[in-house]
């Protein structure tokens, strides 16, 4: 699990719950009809805006945001340098023994193309298409979360308007005005709370993850082309280190 996301969600929830619990009448923040208007309206709007297949895939979007194991750049560079040394010494077929320890399906695909003797331009084209479609899938997931982040406050406002209309129709009993106004504003609270603690931050996190994964896959693509050309481990290392910052290059020197 991504500790940053989990800690952020937990901290946000604790802050909200503590502030509500410490104020008089904290139990009044729990109102099922207001929750149903906000959550139900947001969910219905999302179903209308996106396809059923995309909605089913929403669970994997949340999973991708909360649980994601990615290669570390330095780890990937060291692996690729080792592959280059094996390729130079024993030939491309010797890389087949490394497939089980690759640890990434995209890296396995790239190594198989090198083992099969594919030309560098063919590797670049095929892996480039996979990277492109990966970015498009992640962009769809990010758009869904952003739409939910905008729909939740909108439906919260709709719930507030419904509550205000009901309150104004009962002005003959002034004692109920305060309570009715509080209930009417709860839907706006629920919508703003969900949008700004859950959906919009998770959309941003998914965008960051998508960018990093695309960069890692671009590194793998460049490495596969270098292996297909038979580049030396030193040349492969220097090429791979162009993807990391100067500070990271100074801290980590891949062994050859």
N, C-alpha and C positions, 0 to 999 in steps of 0.2 A: 504494500500500500504506500502511496505517496504521503509521507509524513506532513509535508507542508500543507497539502489540501485538507487532510484530516484535522490537523491542529487548527487551521483557520476556521473550519466549520464548527469545531468544538468550542473554540474561543468565542466565536460570534454568538453561538447558542447560549453559552454560559453568561455572556454579558447581557443579552436580552432577557433571559430567564431571571437573572439576579436583579436587574433593574425593575422588572415587573413584580417579582416576589417581595422586594423591599418597599414597594409603594402600597398604600392602602387600596383595597379592592382589586388586588392583583388577579384574583380568580375571574374577574369580569373580562379578562382578555381572551378567555376561551369561549368561543361562540360558534357552534357547529354550522348553523345556516350561513354565517359569514364566510367560514372556511369553504363550504360547498360552492358558494357563488364564485369565489376567487379561483379555487383549484379546478372546479368543474368547468367554468367558463374558459379558463386558460387551456385546459386539456382539449375541450371541444374545438377551440380555435386552432390549436396545433394540428388536430386531426384533419381539419378542413384545409389548412395551408399546405400540409405535406401529405405524401402518399402513405398508404397503410404499411408498405414495406419499410419506409423510412421510420415510421413510428415504432415498428417492431424492433428496428435496429437502434432505437434510442437507448435501450438497456445496455447495449455494447458501448455506446458513446459514454454513458456514465461510468461504465467499467474501465474504459480506456483512460478516463480522467483520473479515477481513483486508484486503479491498479495498473501500473505500466512498468514493465521491466525493459529498459533499453541498454544497449551496449554503451560503455564508456569510451570516449574517443581514444584515450591512451591505450586501453585494452585492445581496441580494434586495430590500431596502428601496429602494436606488437604482434598481433596475430598475422596481419598482412605481411609484415617483414619476415616472419617465420615462413609463411607460405612462399614468399619470393625466394628464400634460401633453399627450400625444398625443391621448388620448381627449377631453379638453376642447377642444383646438384643431381637430382634424380629424375627430373622430367615431370610433365603435367600429370601423368597417371598416378604418381606417388601422392598427389594431393587428395586422392580418394580416401585415404586413411584418415584424413583430417576432417571429413564431413561430420562425423559423429560428435566431434568436439567444437564445432563451429559456433553453436549456441544461438544462431539466428537463421530463420528460414530464408531470408533474402540473401544472406551470405552463402548459404548452401546452394541456392540457385545460381549465384554468380560463379562459385567454384565448379559446379557441374558444367557450366558453359565453357570454362577454361579447360576442364578435363576432356570435354568432347571436342576440343580443338576449334572452337568458334573464333572467327576473326574479331579483332577489337571493335570494328565499326558495327558488326552485328550485335555484339555484347552491349555496346553503348545504346543502340536503338532499342533493343528489347528491355533492358533494365531502365532506360529512360522512360519508356512507356509505363512501366510498373510504378515508378516514382510519381509520374504525372497523375495516374489514377488514384494512388494513395492520397495525394494532396487534395484531389477532388472529393474523395470520400470523407476526409477529415473536414473539408470545407462545408460539406453538407451537414455534418454533425454540429459544427460550430454555428452554422446558421440556425439550426433547430434550437439550440440553447439560447442564442441571442433573441430569437423570436419569442420563446417562452419568457425570457427576461423582460421583454417589452409588453407581452400580453398580460402578465400577472398584475402589474400596476394598473393597466387599463381596465381589467375586470374588477380590480379592487375599487376603482373609481365608479364603475357601473353599480357595484354593490352599495357604495356610499349614496349614489343617487337614488337607488331603490329605497334605502333606509330613510333618506330625507323626505322622499315623497310620502312614505308611510307616516313619518313623524308629523309632517305638515297637515295631514288629513286628520290628525288627532290633537289639534291645538286646543280643543275644548277642555283638555285635561293638562294644564301646565306642569303638573308634578312629574309627568312622564317625558318632558322634553329633554331633560339632561340625559336620562338613560337612553332615550331613542337616538340622540345625537352621538353618544358614545358607541352604541352598537353600529350606527351607520359608518362611523370612521374606522371601525375595526377592519372592514374589508380592504380599505386603502392601506392600513398597516400590514395586513397579511401579504398583499401584493408587493408592496415595497420591500418587505422583509425577504420574501422568497427570491425576488429579482436580484437584490443587491448582495445577498449572502450566498445564494446557491447558483442560479442560472448564469448570470453575467460573469461572476468570477470563474465558474467552471468553463464557460466559453473561452475566456482568456487563457486559462490553463491548457485547454485543448489546443488552442492556436500555438502556444509555446511548444507543446509536445510534438505537434505536427511538423513544425519548422525544424526541430532538432532531429526528428526521425528522418525527414527528407534529407537533411545534411548528412546523417550517418549513411543513408543509402547511396547518396551521391559519392561519398568516400569509398563505399564498397564497389560501386560501378567503376570509379577511376582505378581502384586497385585491381579489379578483374581485367581491365584493359591492359594495365601494366604487366600483369602476369601473362596475358595472352601474347604480349610482345616479347616476353622474356627479359624484362628489365631486371637489373641487379637489385639486391636488397637495399643497397644504399640509395639508388635512384627512387625506389618505391618509398622508402622512408622519407626522403626529402619531399616527394610529391604529396604524401599523406599529411605531412606536417604543415602544409599550406592551409589546411582546414582548421587549424587550432591557432590560438593567440600566441604572441611572442612569449608571454609569461609562461604558458603551458609548455612551450617548446624548451624553455630553459629549465623547467622543473622536471621534465621527463625526456629521457633519451632512450629510444628503443634500442634493444640489444640486437646486434647482427651476428 
